[in-house]
Amino acid sequence: MKTVLIIGADFVPSSLPPATRIRFFASHLPEFGWHPIVLTTKPEFYEGTFDPENEQLLKNDLEVIRVSAFSTRVTRKLGIGDIGLRSLLQQWNALKQICTSRKIDSILIPVPPSISMVLGRMAYRRFMIPYVIDYIDPWVTDSYNRVPKSQRPPKWAFANALSRTVEPYALKHVAHITGVSRGTTDSVIKRYGWLSDERATEIPYGAEAADFDYLRSNPRRQTIFDNQDGYFHISYVGACIPAMHETVRALFEAISLGLQESPAIFSRIRLHFIGTSYAANGNAPKDIQRLAREANIAELVDERPARVSYLESLQLMLDSQALLLLGSNEKHYTASKSFPCILAKRPLLAIFHEASSVIEIMRQTEAGELVTYSDIEGPGQKVGKIKLALERLIINEHSFSQPNMDALRQYSTSAMSARLADCLNSITSIR
């Protein structure tokens, strides 16, 4: 069995998407002839909250090596909070020790945190080990350049300059890149002439049914809403960045229209936006609440910017009468939460650009209501269709169709790990 070293500064018991994606790969790669070793950071150095129960989802025999990081008590004085930056030196020292003492056939680095990708090139130069960069989110992006400066993250100018300087260095000798969507990898290939389509593979997050099996056997109590109070609770769980606000506005306009035309139906709606901010402490402006006020439906909308744990997010999905998936103005955007929303088997409304991979997944799995927009007809021109889709969700509350679970198997985390194993086999076969 070959060995892959997976480098992720953020890992279980963290609930952030990179930690979850690494866990999925590490759980299933042995099925395809790869022994994973996870190199990560000790939980006490994470800024965000973490959930010790997430460790119950790990395979008992998974090998995890944890290193220290510089404390935020020191680095915050320099304006640095990123766990990748704070642990970069410690991870490099551990990586050298591992590669010196053991045979490592390949290295996988899921990003973010994106600065960690430089470890791939450094290891290649030192040990000639082929490395793969796995893009969960793009590092170089123009999305925040299209919004007012007041809506850009702090230190955006510095982060933008850093990404455009470091990414080409890190990718110069990359053996392969993977990404959660083809659009994600295409945007990287387009920037660098030495990359090609043959060196890129789309690997969506995948559906891990075992996590829901665990939660159904070990339910958690959530206090955000009471799903027995007679209202129709619709939840959106996850970050909601400015690039998604146009879609949110269209949704809110649809509800406002519904209140005018069918008040008995739409007055039952209670919308919950949970974990909308990337801020570690959840101390962020309530942009969704602001948009709700602008649409005159503030009394129907509750926003909680603070992120919740992975298992709590799944419990919220299970307790909701319906779920939301929202796209952005990045047409190839694909939401990591798509598969949990489908596995929750709750009525689902997805509003996405027609080029997003979410569209095909929704259609194949018949998972719920789908409204698509395009570059020509944006979300704002789909208000009527969104209103009708919402109306159908509420009317069919107790008779909604279950998703096609057979169709979902091709998107299981095991199937996605098989794709990754094929990539790793291809780059190690030519050594």
C-alpha atoms as one frame of an Amber mdcrd trajectory, in Angstrom:
protein
   0.000   0.000   0.000   1.337   3.429  -0.950   1.411   6.295   1.520   0.031
   9.807   1.056   0.832  12.592   3.491  -2.175  14.904   3.797  -1.222  18.335
   5.083  -4.026  20.355   6.637  -3.446  22.980   9.287  -7.140  22.687  10.172
  -8.515  19.233  11.003 -10.894  17.385  13.303 -12.116  18.303  15.907 -12.553
  21.476  13.831 -15.830  21.700  11.914 -14.567  23.882   9.075 -14.965  22.530
   5.510 -11.227  21.747   5.003 -11.203  19.592   8.145 -14.263  17.708   6.951
 -12.905  17.180   3.439  -9.617  15.788   4.752 -11.542  13.434   7.037 -13.581
  12.151   4.087 -10.462  11.414   2.036  -8.554   9.895   4.941 -11.484   7.612
   5.785 -11.821   6.108   2.313  -8.401   6.210   0.621  -7.381   2.848   2.181
 -10.192   1.259   0.135  -8.145   2.150  -2.951  -4.661   1.180  -1.867  -3.492
   4.365  -0.149  -2.474   4.700   3.489  -3.115   8.283   4.673  -1.111  10.169
   7.269  -2.632  13.478   8.348  -0.230  16.241   9.367  -2.152  18.931  11.192
  -2.150  21.316  14.152  -3.036  20.762  17.791  -6.610  21.914  18.511  -5.560
  24.327  21.242  -4.063  26.537  18.539  -7.306  26.866  16.567  -8.968  30.259
  16.777 -12.506  29.083  16.152 -14.521  26.844  18.392 -14.268  23.118  17.804
 -16.374  20.138  18.739 -14.672  17.189  20.486 -17.512  14.922  19.348 -16.239
  15.262  15.766 -13.480  12.865  16.763 -16.125  10.140  17.030 -16.374  10.329
  13.232 -12.694   9.447  12.702 -11.519   5.973  11.795  -9.856   4.360  14.807
  -6.707   3.461  12.867  -6.185   6.842  11.193  -2.643   8.130  11.757  -2.684
  11.796  12.776   0.440  13.841  13.574  -0.200  17.155  15.303   2.206  20.064
  15.651   2.195  23.325  17.559   1.634  26.772  16.107   2.447  30.316  17.094
  -0.156  31.621  19.532  -2.555  34.324  18.388  -1.649  36.208  21.557   1.595
  37.006  19.764   0.680  36.880  16.079  -2.428  39.066  16.387  -0.131  41.925
  17.340   1.337  41.496  13.852  -2.068  41.213  12.255  -1.772  37.435  11.658
  -4.492  35.000  12.628  -4.424  32.461   9.783  -3.697  28.990  11.171  -1.751
  28.093   8.027   0.672  30.958   8.537   0.945  30.370  12.269   1.828  26.699
  11.848   3.855  26.865   8.620   7.272  26.561  10.245   6.194  23.767  12.589
   4.558  21.837   9.752   7.670  22.151   7.608   9.854  20.816  10.407   7.510
  17.860  10.943   7.225  17.245   7.199  11.019  17.009   6.888  11.182  14.532
   9.739   8.402  12.377   8.293   9.841  12.316   4.778  13.311  11.513   6.096
  12.217   8.605   8.270   9.437   7.097   6.141   8.633   6.412   2.505   6.076
   8.969   1.391   4.794   8.381  -2.134   2.821  11.590  -2.562   1.639  14.682
  -0.720  -1.879  16.141  -0.766  -2.553  19.687   0.427  -6.215  20.775   0.587
  -6.600  24.556   0.760  -7.576  26.788   2.522  -5.585  27.701   4.522  -3.894
  28.465   1.239  -0.409  29.419   2.396   0.120  25.721   3.209   0.472  24.963
  -0.501   4.070  26.236  -0.438   4.950  23.142   1.591   4.306  21.058  -1.507
   6.945  22.802  -3.558   9.368  22.874  -0.645   8.972  19.114  -0.138   9.346
  18.500  -3.866  12.623  20.428  -4.009  13.975  18.645  -0.923  12.666  15.090
  -1.441  11.326  14.984  -5.035   7.920  13.810  -3.775   5.071  14.657  -6.183
   2.363  16.816  -4.670  -1.279  17.613  -5.340  -3.036  20.853  -4.411  -6.733
  20.371  -3.685  -8.789  23.557  -4.045 -11.796  23.852  -1.778 -11.959  27.593
  -2.454  -9.905  29.640  -4.906  -7.048  31.601  -3.395  -6.670  34.189  -6.133
 -10.073  35.776  -6.711 -11.526  39.004  -8.017 -14.865  38.589  -6.262 -14.156
  41.128  -3.528 -12.876  43.669  -6.037 -16.435  43.922  -7.331 -17.979  44.943
  -4.008 -17.654  48.198  -2.006 -14.545  48.476   0.130 -16.735  48.445   3.245
 -17.797  44.864   2.412 -14.291  43.502   1.845 -12.567  41.428   4.521 -10.008
  43.171   6.707  -6.515  43.231   5.188  -7.991  42.292   1.787  -5.334  44.257
  -0.114  -2.541  42.383   1.656  -4.243  38.993   1.240  -4.822  39.648  -2.460
  -1.190  40.609  -3.030   0.035  37.598  -1.049  -2.084  35.148  -3.038  -0.958
  36.514  -6.400   2.688  36.290  -5.318   2.762  32.940  -3.540   0.349  30.826
  -5.601   2.462  30.761  -8.793   5.526  29.844  -6.734   3.671  27.000  -5.014
   2.208  25.615  -8.241   5.342  25.741 -10.376   6.140  22.034  -9.883   2.719
  20.729  -8.842   2.022  17.251 -10.227  -1.753  17.639 -10.263  -4.505  19.940
  -9.015  -7.951  18.918  -7.867 -10.935  21.036  -6.929 -14.497  20.843  -5.713
 -15.697  21.950  -9.150 -14.360  22.107 -12.680 -14.810  25.852 -12.634 -12.473
  26.058  -9.649  -9.664  24.163 -11.367 -10.272  25.908 -14.713  -9.680  29.290
 -13.088  -6.294  28.069 -11.812  -5.238  26.544 -15.141  -6.143  29.753 -16.939
  -3.661  31.725 -14.843  -0.599  29.545 -15.398   0.694  28.440 -18.776   2.531
  25.389 -17.436  -0.735  23.767 -16.274  -3.168  21.904 -18.528  -6.587  20.252
 -18.368  -4.918  16.842 -18.151  -3.375  17.834 -14.825  -6.659  18.802 -13.187
  -9.521  16.746 -11.786 -12.898  17.759 -10.409 -13.638  16.099  -7.067 -16.794
  17.389  -5.342 -17.102  17.125  -1.576 -19.150  13.971  -1.681 -21.937  12.587
   0.475 -21.061  10.839   3.743 -24.214   9.024   4.842 -22.428   7.550   7.868
 -22.349  10.989   9.516 -26.148  11.138   9.458 -26.340   7.570  10.711 -24.181
   8.601  13.667 -26.326  11.664  14.373 -29.605   9.778  14.174 -28.196   7.394
  16.805 -26.753  10.269  18.853 -29.113  13.237  18.339 -28.155  16.676  19.566
 -30.392  19.401  20.933 -30.450  22.665  19.024 -31.985  25.832  20.493 -32.246
  28.099  17.457 -35.881  27.250  16.713 -38.737  25.005  17.771 -39.835  22.939
  14.802 -43.119  22.094  16.529 -44.367  25.687  16.866 -46.512  25.665  13.711
 -44.206  27.786  11.573 -42.432  26.550   8.453 -38.756  26.776   9.373 -36.372
  27.059   6.414 -32.662  26.947   7.208 -29.566  28.014   5.361 -26.460  26.742
   7.147 -23.090  28.134   6.072 -21.227  31.244   5.018 -23.150  33.819   3.018
 -20.610  36.120   1.399 -21.323  39.366  -0.521 -21.103  37.496  -3.845 -24.284
  35.666  -2.782 -26.265  38.732  -1.787 -27.904  39.156  -5.188 -29.392  35.672
  -4.804 -30.491  36.463  -1.244 -32.212  39.637  -2.451 -34.128  37.656  -5.069
 -35.206  35.151  -2.405 -36.413  37.917  -0.111 -38.261  39.648  -2.963 -39.988
  36.349  -3.708 -41.126  36.046  -0.093 -42.329  39.658  -0.108 -44.305  38.922
  -3.273 -45.704  35.789  -1.673 -46.863  37.737   1.381 -48.825  40.028  -0.938
 -50.358  37.291  -3.099 -50.669  34.333  -0.689 -50.322  35.691   2.860 -51.811
  32.616   4.552 -49.029  30.470   3.075 -46.037  32.784   3.230 -46.698  34.229
   6.687 -45.785  30.785   8.075 -42.201  31.095   6.838 -39.373  31.589   9.286
 -35.947  31.837   7.665 -32.788  30.960   9.601 -29.333  31.909   8.312 -26.779
  30.205  10.529 -22.996  30.530  10.433 -23.037  33.247   7.786 -19.643  34.717
   8.655 -16.089  33.399   8.326 -15.119  35.432  11.402 -13.634  33.106  14.019
 -15.652  34.657  16.842 -18.809  35.283  14.815 -18.436  39.005  15.484 -19.507
  40.174  12.042 -22.148  42.520  10.614 -25.548  40.939  10.069 -25.680  41.548
   6.338 -28.543  39.105   5.780 -30.630  40.811   8.429 -29.936  44.119   6.678
 -31.126  42.702   3.357 -34.256  41.399   5.082 -35.019  44.874   6.414 -34.610
  46.319   2.941 -37.173  43.791   1.671 -39.531  44.543   4.609 -39.481  40.945
   5.860 -37.135  41.377   8.836 -39.638  39.770  11.209 -39.388  36.521   9.232
 -35.582  36.313   9.150 -33.125  35.326  11.865 -29.360  35.548  11.232 -26.660
  33.983  13.418 -23.229  34.947  11.987 -21.323  32.637  14.356 -20.421  29.296
  12.820 -21.829  26.170  14.412 -20.152  22.798  14.705 -20.428  20.245  11.927
 -22.725  17.911  13.830 -24.881  20.795  15.034 -25.252  21.956  11.424 -26.492
  18.487  10.443 -28.949  18.471  13.363 -30.311  21.847  12.262 -30.871  20.419
   8.794 -32.726  17.420  10.205 -34.916  19.637  12.410 -35.877  22.074   9.631
 -39.068  21.889   7.615 -37.026  22.825   4.524 -33.491  23.781   3.496 -31.886
  26.390   1.238 -28.902  26.246  -1.099 -27.871  29.589  -2.585 -25.493  30.365
  -5.436 -23.274  33.369  -6.017 -22.213  35.633  -8.847 -19.290  33.256  -9.385
 -21.107  31.052 -11.867 -19.082  27.912 -11.149 -19.558  28.203  -7.384 -20.432
  24.874  -5.786 -21.555  24.631  -2.170 -19.893  22.104   0.131 -23.185  21.865
   2.001 -25.034  20.497  -1.063 -24.540  16.858  -0.132 -25.487  17.190   3.563
 -28.640  19.027   2.488 -29.547  16.145   0.189 -28.695  13.497   2.794 -30.883
  15.284   5.355 -33.862  14.261   3.156 -35.699  17.498   3.812 -37.581  19.594
   1.220 -34.879  21.597  -0.534 -34.770  24.771  -2.642 -31.589  25.484  -4.608
 -31.040  28.774  -6.469 -27.874  28.621  -8.571 -26.225  29.786 -11.749 -26.925
  27.363 -14.573 -23.168  26.662 -14.961 -22.738  25.449 -11.370 -22.091  21.749
 -10.799 -24.855  21.876  -8.175 -27.392  21.935 -11.023 -26.427  18.525 -12.367
 -26.269  17.051  -8.865 -29.734  18.364  -8.017 -31.233  17.076 -11.245 -29.660
  13.642 -11.006 -30.693  13.142  -7.391 -34.128  14.773  -7.818 -33.433  16.382
  -4.466 -35.902  19.248  -4.530 -36.932  22.505  -6.132 -34.381  24.098  -8.453
 -34.306  27.647  -9.833 -31.487  28.546 -12.202 -30.236  31.910 -13.406 -27.661
  32.958 -15.979 -25.343  35.783 -16.943 -28.161  37.235 -19.039 -31.009  36.654
 -16.584 -29.736  37.050 -13.044 -31.431  35.994  -9.798 -33.471  39.203  -9.702
 -35.282  38.114 -12.848 -36.270  34.805 -11.282 -38.330  36.180  -8.381 -41.591
  34.744  -9.696 -40.123  31.261 -10.117 -38.574  31.388  -6.648 -41.932  32.382
  -5.183 -43.688  29.446  -6.871 -40.961  27.027  -5.736 -41.329  28.184  -2.133
 -45.068  27.842  -2.349 -44.748  24.248  -3.537 -42.383  23.448  -0.649 -44.872
  24.686   1.920 -47.985  23.177   0.344 -46.284  19.787  -0.048 -44.756  19.905
   3.434 -45.949  16.427   4.363 -45.786  14.796   0.928 -42.459  15.831  -0.549
 -40.521  13.347  -2.673 -37.417  11.746  -1.217 -34.144  12.229  -3.136 -32.883
   9.492  -5.426 -30.307   7.854  -3.178 -29.178   5.460  -5.912 -28.165   8.448
  -8.043 -26.357   9.922  -5.044 -24.006   6.932  -4.774 -21.831   8.236  -7.604
 -21.175  11.275  -5.370 -20.413   9.341  -2.184 -17.242  10.256  -0.307 -15.939
   6.801  -1.197 -16.472   7.502  -4.917 -14.764  10.886  -4.554 -11.816   9.242
  -2.773 -11.568   6.797  -5.673 -11.115   9.769  -8.009  -8.365  11.110  -5.776
  -6.678   7.694  -5.638  -6.644   7.630  -9.456  -4.879  11.013  -9.440  -2.326
   9.821  -6.903  -1.708   6.631  -8.873  -1.145   8.606 -12.049   1.483  10.903
 -10.556   3.351   8.151  -8.708   3.426   5.703 -11.621   5.809   7.959 -13.553
   8.359   8.351 -10.751
